[in-house]
Amino acid sequence: MKIMLRRYRNFIRGVSVNKTGKTGVILTTSSFLTLFIFELARLAGIVTNSYVGLVTYMLFPGVFIAGLLLIPVGWRQYCRERNKKTKELLAETF
């Protein structure tokens, strides 16, 4: 279990090497969690407003995809800053 947790932490550190990557990780994680909570609230009958569906199914997936796109952009910026190829940086980071 400890090995798995360590690998997960190393992966998150490797993906979020600069502000762009960290922003992508934060956007992706927060939008997924918020989408999940809103969907549970809708299924439980707590939220019945029809505009919540608009936000839930249009806004949060868009933010999720934008976060996913920011992660490789941040990695590419990191590669350019270091003047190294991805293979070299992966071997160095992980």
KOLVOLUM-583823 format. One record per residue: residue number from 1; x, y, z of N, C-alpha, C, O in turn. Coordinates in pm, 1 decimal, padded with zeros to 6 digits. Atoms other than C-alpha are relative to their C-alpha. Layout:
BEGIN
pos:n_east:n_north:n_up:ca_east:ca_north:ca_up:c_east:c_north:c_up:o_east:o_north:o_up
NUM:X:Y:Z:X:Y:Z:X:Y:Z:X:Y:Z;
...
This chain:
BEGIN
pos:n_east:n_north:n_up:ca_east:ca_north:ca_up:c_east:c_north:c_up:o_east:o_north:o_up
1:00081.6:-00119.1:00000.0:00000.0:00000.0:00000.0:00086.1:00125.8:00000.0:00055.6:00222.6:-00069.6;
2:-00088.1:-00115.8:-00006.1:00283.0:00239.6:00085.3:00070.1:00024.0:-00133.1:00093.2:00138.2:-00173.1;
3:-00067.5:-00012.7:00130.1:00453.8:00167.5:-00245.5:-00094.6:00064.3:-00100.8:-00053.9:00149.6:-00179.7;
4:00099.3:-00055.8:00091.4:00133.5:00246.1:-00434.6:-00021.1:00148.7:00026.0:-00030.0:00227.5:-00068.1;
5:00018.2:-00139.7:-00036.5:00086.1:00573.0:-00245.2:00121.1:00082.9:-00041.7:00106.0:00195.7:-00088.6;
6:-00121.5:-00070.6:00040.1:00447.4:00671.5:-00310.1:00003.5:00019.6:-00151.4:00041.8:00126.1:-00199.7;
7:00003.4:-00011.8:00146.5:00407.9:00600.9:-00681.9:-00100.6:00105.3:-00044.3:-00074.9:00181.6:-00137.4;
8:00101.4:-00100.2:00033.0:00090.6:00810.1:-00691.7:00052.6:00140.7:00026.8:00035.6:00229.8:-00056.4;
9:-00055.9:-00132.0:-00031.4:00262.5:01103.4:-00519.3:00107.5:00038.9:-00100.1:00113.0:00154.3:-00142.6;
10:-00103.2:-00029.6:00100.0:00558.4:01078.4:-00757.6:-00061.2:00035.2:-00134.2:-00011.2:00123.0:-00204.6;
11:00066.9:-00029.8:00126.3:00321.9:01075.1:-01053.8:-00057.8:00141.0:00000.8:-00040.7:00215.9:-00095.4;
12:00059.1:-00134.0:-00008.9:00136.3:01386.7:-00935.1:00108.7:00106.2:-00000.5:00093.1:00210.0:-00064.8;
13:-00111.7:-00095.2:00003.0:00465.8:01564.2:-00868.7:00061.0:00010.6:-00138.7:00100.1:00119.1:-00181.5;
14:-00057.6:-00001.5:00134.2:00592.5:01465.1:-01211.3:-00088.4:00069.6:-00101.1:-00039.0:00136.3:-00192.0;
15:00093.3:-00062.1:00093.3:00280.7:01581.7:-01390.5:-00011.2:00149.9:00025.0:-00023.0:00228.4:-00069.1;
16:00017.1:-00141.6:-00033.1:00256.2:01912.3:-01207.0:00135.2:00062.4:00034.0:00161.4:00098.2:00148.8;
17:-00135.4:-00049.9:-00019.7:00610.6:02036.8:-01253.7:00009.2:00152.2:-00004.6:00108.7:00208.8:00040.8;
18:00001.0:-00145.5:00003.4:00518.9:02401.0:-01314.7:-00143.2:00049.6:00024.9:-00233.2:-00030.8:00049.3;
19:00132.0:-00055.9:-00031.6:00223.0:02636.7:-01264.2:-00107.5:-00046.0:-00097.8:-00222.0:-00067.2:-00058.0;
20:00098.1:00044.2:00098.9:00052.3:02531.0:-01586.8:-00045.8:-00142.3:00028.9:-00165.3:-00171.2:00023.1;
21:00035.0:00137.5:-00033.5:00064.3:02163.1:-01493.7:-00080.3:-00009.5:00128.4:-00175.9:-00086.6:00136.8;
22:00073.6:-00000.7:-00126.7:-00051.2:02232.4:-01138.4:-00141.5:00051.7:-00020.4:-00236.3:-00001.5:00037.4;
23:00133.3:-00052.8:00029.4:-00340.6:02440.4:-01270.2:-00084.6:-00106.7:-00068.0:-00202.6:-00121.5:-00036.3;
24:00072.2:00107.9:00067.6:-00438.6:02151.6:-01498.6:-00044.3:-00108.8:00096.1:-00157.2:-00157.2:00087.9;
25:00034.2:00103.3:-00098.0:-00428.8:01901.0:-01213.7:-00111.4:00048.6:00092.2:-00204.6:-00026.0:00122.2;
26:00101.4:-00055.2:-00089.6:-00632.0:02129.5:-00987.2:-00134.9:00011.5:-00070.9:-00237.7:-00025.3:-00014.1;
27:00125.9:-00013.0:00074.8:-00893.6:02204.7:-01256.5:-00064.2:-00136.0:-00025.1:-00185.0:-00152.4:-00008.0;
28:00053.1:00132.8:00030.2:-00930.9:01840.2:-01351.9:-00058.0:-00065.8:00125.1:-00169.6:-00117.6:00122.8;
29:00044.8:00065.6:-00123.0:-00958.7:01711.4:-00997.0:-00123.0:00068.1:00058.3:-00219.9:00001.4:00094.8;
30:00112.8:-00071.3:-00061.9:-01190.9:01982.5:-00868.1:-00126.6:-00009.0:-00084.4:-00236.1:-00021.9:-00029.8;
31:00120.3:00009.1:00083.4:-01424.5:01970.9:-01167.1:-00060.2:-00140.3:00005.3:-00182.4:-00154.9:00002.4;
32:00053.4:00135.5:-00011.4:-01454.4:01592.2:-01142.7:-00073.0:-00019.1:00132.3:-00183.8:-00072.6:00135.6;
33:00063.3:00014.9:-00130.9:-01527.9:01602.3:-00770.1:-00130.8:00078.9:00009.1:-00229.1:00030.1:00064.9;
34:00121.7:-00080.7:-00002.6:-01781.6:01882.9:-00812.8:-00108.8:-00062.5:-00086.9:-00225.4:-00064.6:-00047.5;
35:00096.5:00068.4:00086.2:-01950.8:01701.9:-01101.7:-00058.5:-00120.9:00071.4:-00179.2:-00144.4:00065.2;
36:00044.4:00118.5:-00072.4:-01970.1:01386.9:-00891.1:-00096.0:00038.4:00113.6:-00199.1:-00026.3:00131.7;
37:00085.4:-00044.9:-00110.1:-02118.5:01573.7:-00592.1:-00133.5:00052.5:-00052.5:-00238.2:00021.6:00004.3;
38:00124.2:-00051.6:00057.6:-02373.9:01756.1:-00808.8:-00087.7:-00113.3:-00052.6:-00210.0:-00109.1:-00038.9;
39:00077.6:00112.0:00052.2:-02477.2:01430.6:-00973.4:-00062.2:-00081.0:00113.6:-00177.3:-00123.6:00103.4;
40:00056.5:00068.7:-00116.4:-02521.8:01259.9:-00636.9:-00115.5:00080.1:00060.8:-00216.5:00022.3:00101.1;
41:00106.4:-00084.7:-00053.8:-02729.1:01556.3:-00515.5:-00123.5:-00004.5:-00089.8:-00236.3:-00003.1:-00040.4;
42:00113.2:00008.2:00091.6:-02945.0:01538.1:-00827.6:-00071.5:-00134.5:00013.9:-00194.5:-00140.3:00015.1;
43:00059.9:00132.0:-00015.0:-02998.9:01164.1:-00788.5:-00071.9:-00016.5:00133.5:-00171.2:-00088.8:00141.7;
44:00063.3:00008.2:-00131.2:-03085.2:01205.7:-00419.3:-00122.7:00089.6:00009.9:-00198.4:00079.9:00106.5;
45:00114.9:-00088.2:-00001.5:-03343.4:01470.6:-00506.5:00022.5:00128.1:00077.6:-00072.2:00203.0:00101.7;
46:-00031.0:-00122.4:-00074.8:-03167.3:01747.6:-00314.8:-00006.6:00120.9:-00092.4:-00056.3:00226.7:-00053.8;
47:-00000.9:-00107.9:00099.2:-03123.2:01960.4:-00627.3:-00101.4:-00034.3:-00108.1:-00092.7:-00139.9:-00170.6;
48:00103.0:00025.8:00101.3:-03423.7:01989.6:-00858.7:-00006.1:00108.7:-00106.7:-00088.1:00100.4:-00198.1;
49:00000.8:-00109.2:00096.3:-03346.4:02307.7:-01051.9:00054.3:-00049.2:-00134.1:00154.5:-00120.6:-00138.7;
50:-00042.4:00047.6:00131.4:-03316.0:02249.2:-01425.8:00129.5:00066.1:-00047.4:00200.3:00009.4:-00130.7;
51:-00123.1:-00066.7:00041.1:-03031.7:02499.5:-01463.4:00123.5:-00064.6:00061.6:00234.3:-00046.4:00011.2;
52:-00112.3:00072.6:-00058.8:-02813.2:02288.3:-01236.5:00049.3:-00105.6:-00098.2:00169.4:-00131.1:-00106.2;
53:-00038.5:00096.5:00102.1:-02816.2:02024.8:-01511.0:00082.5:00063.9:-00109.6:00176.8:00003.6:-00160.8;
54:-00075.5:-00072.9:00101.6:-02693.9:02284.0:-01758.3:00144.2:00020.2:00046.5:00238.4:-00001.9:-00029.6;
55:-00134.0:-00022.0:-00053.9:-02399.9:02367.4:-01535.1:00073.5:-00133.5:00015.8:00191.6:-00145.2:-00017.0;
56:-00062.7:00128.8:-00027.0:-02335.5:02006.0:-01441.9:00048.2:-00068.5:-00127.2:00158.5:-00123.0:-00129.8;
57:-00033.6:00076.1:00120.9:-02333.7:01863.4:-01794.0:00068.1:00082.6:-00108.6:00116.7:00026.1:-00206.7;
58:-00066.9:-00083.0:00100.4:-02194.0:02161.1:-01987.9:00128.3:00063.7:00054.2:00232.0:00060.0:-00011.9;
59:-00113.7:-00074.6:-00052.3:-01958.7:02356.7:-01763.1:00109.6:-00092.1:00055.1:00225.7:-00080.5:00015.8;
60:-00101.4:00081.7:-00066.2:-01783.5:02093.4:-01552.9:00076.4:-00092.5:-00094.6:00197.6:-00106.3:-00078.7;
61:-00080.9:00078.5:00095.1:-01690.9:01858.6:-01839.9:00094.9:00086.9:-00083.1:00205.0:00043.7:-00117.1;
62:-00088.3:-00090.6:00073.1:-01550.3:02157.7:-02028.3:00121.8:00039.1:00081.2:00233.2:00043.3:00029.1;
63:-00111.1:-00033.2:-00089.4:-01338.5:02258.9:-01729.5:00090.4:-00121.7:00018.8:00212.6:-00108.4:00025.8;
64:-00076.7:00124.1:-00013.5:-01231.4:01895.3:-01689.1:00091.6:-00019.6:-00120.9:00209.5:-00050.8:-00104.8;
65:-00079.7:00017.4:00122.3:-01113.1:01876.2:-02051.4:00106.8:00107.8:-00010.7:00218.9:00079.9:-00053.1;
66:-00100.1:-00107.2:00002.1:-00939.7:02214.0:-02026.1:00115.5:-00032.7:00094.8:00231.6:-00008.4:00062.0;
67:-00105.6:00040.9:-00092.8:-00750.0:02085.8:-01722.2:00084.9:-00111.0:-00056.0:00207.0:-00110.3:-00040.6;
68:-00076.7:00108.6:00061.9:-00653.0:01769.1:-01906.3:00091.7:00051.8:-00110.0:00201.3:-00000.9:-00129.0;
69:-00084.5:-00056.2:00105.3:-00520.2:01979.1:-02193.7:00115.8:00081.4:00057.0:00221.9:00089.7:-00005.0;
70:-00107.0:-00080.0:-00059.2:-00316.5:02200.3:-01960.8:00115.6:-00085.2:00052.9:00228.7:-00037.3:00060.2;
71:-00105.0:00085.4:-00056.0:-00122.2:01906.6:-01815.5:00111.9:-00026.3:-00101.2:00228.3:-00004.7:-00067.5;
72:-00111.3:00018.4:00095.4:00071.3:01816.0:-02135.2:00063.1:00131.3:-00045.4:00181.1:00134.2:-00080.5;
73:-00058.0:-00130.5:00034.9:00115.2:02186.0:-02215.1:00105.5:00038.0:00103.9:00213.7:00085.4:00069.1;
74:-00097.0:-00027.5:-00106.2:00285.5:02230.4:-01878.0:00122.7:-00087.1:-00010.6:00234.6:-00041.0:00012.1;
75:-00114.7:00090.5:00016.8:00502.6:01925.9:-01940.2:00087.8:00044.6:-00116.0:00210.5:00040.1:-00106.9;
76:-00076.5:-00046.5:00116.5:00604.8:02059.7:-02280.7:00080.5:00125.1:00035.4:00195.9:00138.6:-00005.4;
77:-00073.4:-00118.4:-00044.9:00697.8:02394.5:-02124.6:00119.0:-00039.2:00085.9:00226.9:00019.2:00075.3;
78:-00107.2:00047.8:-00086.9:00903.2:02208.7:-01867.1:00114.2:-00059.1:-00082.3:00231.3:-00036.3:-00052.1;
79:-00103.3:00056.7:00088.7:01086.8:02018.2:-02140.6:00079.1:00109.6:-00069.0:00201.3:00100.8:-00080.9;
80:-00069.5:-00110.6:00066.7:01166.2:02340.8:-02321.6:00088.6:00077.3:00096.6:00198.4:00119.2:00059.9;
81:-00081.4:-00071.6:-00098.2:01289.5:02509.1:-02002.3:00128.2:-00074.9:00033.3:00233.2:-00013.4:00052.1;
82:-00114.2:00082.9:-00035.8:01523.9:02219.8:-01925.8:00087.6:-00035.6:-00120.1:00199.2:-00084.4:-00102.5;
83:-00070.4:00036.9:00123.2:01633.0:02171.0:-02290.4:00033.6:-00148.5:-00004.2:00143.3:-00187.7:-00044.0;
84:-00016.6:00144.9:00002.2:01587.3:01796.2:-02255.3:-00121.9:-00062.4:-00064.8:-00228.1:-00001.0:-00075.0;
85:00111.6:00073.5:00058.3:01371.8:01536.5:-02422.0:-00082.0:-00064.6:00110.1:-00039.0:-00074.9:00225.0;
86:00092.0:00059.2:-00096.1:01079.1:01369.7:-02254.0:00058.3:-00125.5:00063.4:00043.5:-00145.8:00183.9;
87:-00059.4:00123.5:-00054.1:01262.3:01036.8:-02214.8:00100.0:00029.8:00110.1:00101.4:-00037.0:00213.5;
88:-00101.2:-00035.3:-00099.0:01546.5:01201.4:-02027.8:-00065.4:00051.4:00128.2:-00025.0:00014.4:00238.4;
89:00067.0:-00055.9:-00116.6:01313.6:01393.9:-01798.1:-00080.2:-00105.3:00075.9:-00087.0:-00100.7:00198.7;
90:00073.3:00106.5:-00067.9:01099.8:01087.9:-01725.4:00093.2:-00089.2:00078.9:00061.3:-00129.3:00190.9;
91:-00097.3:00081.9:-00070.7:01405.7:00885.3:-01633.3:00054.3:00074.3:00122.8:00079.8:00013.7:00226.9;
92:-00051.2:-00082.5:-00109.5:01528.3:01172.6:-01414.6:-00105.4:00018.0:00111.5:-00073.1:00011.9:00230.1;
93:00106.7:-00027.7:-00096.2:01189.8:01240.4:-01247.4:-00046.0:-00124.9:00070.9:-00064.0:-00124.7:00192.7;
94:00056.1:00122.2:-00058.2:01068.3:00885.1:-01194.2:00108.2:-00102.5:00023.8:00080.0:-00212.0:00072.5;
